[in-house]
């Protein structure tokens, strides 16, 4: 029963943070972090340490866009100890003048008294999940028609993408000249 309870509390922690962000409630956002909490953007290397620095980042964002919103999809919650969990997921930032941006994140939360607080968040831009066709593009060089004629035997090979581009179809033909 304990892991389910921790999971529920962590989900609520992220929901409360989302709500505070949406209301642009700086104090409520700040109270979600430990005093020396940090954010590290893995794409840019930008690192913000301490509640004031973390809040400054979000205050600037909210001042620039009063409609800024954030959402979270939590993929996993892994207890490390009774008072430490690692949360992995996807966040989505919505700003008025841009398409929504998604980031993959990994957050370390620690329990202080009866609350879970963010200690460290590492994030990077989430890339779109590649399709099967995208993954198979490295085999594109196989497409085409080849033929080898030697010693009275002709070997032909034809390779083409299936209609949906999800697999390659190969056709082989061996022809022997009988004398």
matplotlib code that plots the C-alpha trace (Angstrom):
import matplotlib.pyplot as plt

x = [0.0, 2.9, 4.2, 0.7, 0.4, 3.8, 2.8, -0.5, 1.3, 3.9, 1.3, -0.5, 2.8, 3.2, -0.5, -0.1, 3.0, 1.2, -1.7, 0.7, 2.4, -0.8, -1.9, 1.5, 1.8, 5.5, 5.3, 3.5, 6.0, 8.9, 7.5, 7.7, 11.6, 14.2, 16.3, 19.3, 17.2, 18.5, 17.4, 19.8, 18.9, 20.8, 20.5, 22.0, 24.0, 22.2, 22.1, 20.0, 20.7, 18.7, 15.1, 15.7, 17.4, 14.8, 12.0, 13.7, 13.6, 9.9, 9.1, 10.7, 8.7, 5.4, 6.1, 6.8, 3.6, 0.7, -0.9, 2.1, 1.1, 2.8, 1.6, 3.2, 3.0, 4.6, 6.1, 7.7, 8.2, 11.1, 11.6, 15.3, 14.8, 11.8, 12.5, 13.8, 12.1, 13.2, 10.4, 10.8, 8.3, 7.4, 6.5, 4.8, 5.2, 2.5, 3.2, 1.0, 3.5, 4.9, 3.9, 3.8, 7.3, 7.8, 10.8, 11.8, 12.7, 14.1, 13.4, 14.7, 12.2, 12.9, 10.5, 10.7, 8.4, 5.1, 5.8, 7.7, 10.0, 11.9, 15.7, 16.9, 15.4, 17.2, 15.5, 16.1, 13.9, 11.7, 12.1, 9.2, 9.1, 10.5, 8.2, 9.0, 9.8, 12.1, 14.0, 14.3, 15.8, 19.3, 18.3, 17.2, 20.4, 19.0, 16.3, 16.8, 17.6, 20.8, 21.8, 24.9, 25.6, 28.4, 29.1, 25.7, 23.8, 21.9, 21.1, 18.6, 17.5, 14.9, 14.2, 11.4, 9.5, 6.1, 3.2, 3.2, 7.0, 7.1, 9.2, 11.2, 10.1, 12.9, 12.4, 15.1, 15.3, 18.0, 18.2, 20.5, 21.5, 21.5, 23.4]
y = [0.0, 2.4, 2.7, 3.5, 6.2, 7.7, 7.6, 9.4, 12.0, 12.6, 12.9, 15.5, 17.4, 17.8, 18.7, 21.4, 22.7, 22.9, 24.8, 27.3, 27.8, 28.4, 30.9, 32.5, 32.1, 32.6, 31.8, 28.5, 27.6, 28.5, 26.3, 23.3, 23.4, 22.8, 25.8, 24.7, 23.1, 23.1, 23.0, 21.8, 22.2, 19.4, 20.9, 24.3, 23.5, 26.3, 25.6, 27.4, 26.7, 27.8, 28.8, 32.4, 31.5, 28.8, 31.2, 34.0, 31.8, 31.2, 34.8, 36.1, 33.6, 34.5, 38.2, 37.7, 35.6, 35.9, 32.8, 30.5, 27.1, 23.8, 20.3, 17.0, 13.4, 11.2, 8.0, 6.5, 7.1, 5.2, 5.2, 5.4, 5.6, 6.3, 10.0, 10.2, 9.4, 9.9, 10.9, 10.6, 12.1, 14.6, 18.2, 20.5, 24.3, 26.4, 30.0, 32.3, 33.1, 29.6, 26.0, 24.0, 22.6, 19.2, 18.3, 15.0, 15.4, 13.5, 15.0, 14.0, 14.8, 14.6, 14.4, 17.2, 16.5, 15.7, 17.3, 16.2, 18.9, 19.2, 19.0, 18.5, 18.6, 17.7, 18.3, 18.2, 18.8, 15.8, 14.7, 13.3, 9.5, 8.1, 6.1, 2.6, 4.0, 6.6, 3.8, 1.8, 4.6, 3.3, 0.4, 2.6, 1.7, -1.8, -0.4, -1.1, -3.9, -5.8, -8.6, -10.7, -13.0, -15.5, -19.1, -19.6, -18.4, -15.2, -13.9, -11.1, -9.2, -6.5, -4.6, -2.0, -0.5, -2.0, 0.5, 1.9, 2.0, -0.2, -3.0, -3.9, -6.5, -8.5, -10.7, -13.1, -14.9, -17.4, -18.5, -21.2, -21.8, -25.5, -26.7]
z = [0.0, 0.7, -2.9, -4.2, -1.5, -2.4, -6.0, -5.3, -3.2, -5.9, -8.6, -6.4, -5.8, -9.6, -10.0, -7.2, -9.0, -12.3, -10.7, -9.0, -12.3, -14.1, -11.4, -11.6, -7.9, -7.2, -3.5, -4.1, -6.8, -4.6, -1.8, -4.1, -4.1, -1.4, -0.6, -2.8, -5.5, -9.1, -12.7, -15.4, -19.0, -20.7, -24.1, -23.3, -20.1, -18.3, -14.5, -12.0, -8.3, -5.3, -4.8, -5.9, -9.1, -10.0, -9.3, -11.3, -14.4, -14.0, -12.9, -16.2, -18.2, -16.5, -16.9, -20.6, -21.1, -18.8, -20.4, -19.8, -18.7, -17.9, -17.8, -16.8, -17.9, -15.2, -16.7, -13.6, -9.9, -8.4, -4.7, -3.8, 0.0, 2.2, 1.7, -1.9, -5.2, -8.8, -11.2, -15.0, -17.4, -20.0, -19.4, -21.9, -21.8, -23.6, -24.5, -26.4, -29.2, -29.7, -30.4, -27.2, -26.3, -24.8, -22.6, -21.1, -17.4, -14.5, -11.1, -7.6, -4.9, -1.2, 1.7, 4.2, 7.1, 5.4, 2.0, -1.1, -2.5, -5.8, -5.2, -8.8, -12.2, -15.4, -18.7, -22.4, -25.4, -26.3, -29.8, -31.7, -31.5, -34.7, -36.9, -38.0, -41.4, -39.9, -38.1, -41.2, -43.3, -42.7, -44.9, -47.8, -49.6, -50.2, -52.5, -56.2, -58.7, -58.9, -61.3, -61.6, -64.6, -64.4, -65.3, -66.9, -63.8, -63.5, -60.0, -59.8, -56.7, -56.4, -53.2, -52.6, -49.7, -48.8, -49.5, -45.9, -45.8, -42.7, -44.2, -47.3, -49.8, -51.6, -54.6, -55.8, -59.1, -60.1, -63.7, -65.0, -68.6, -69.3, -72.3]

ax = plt.figure().add_subplot(projection="3d")
ax.plot(x, y, z, "-o")
ax.set_aspect("equal")
plt.show()
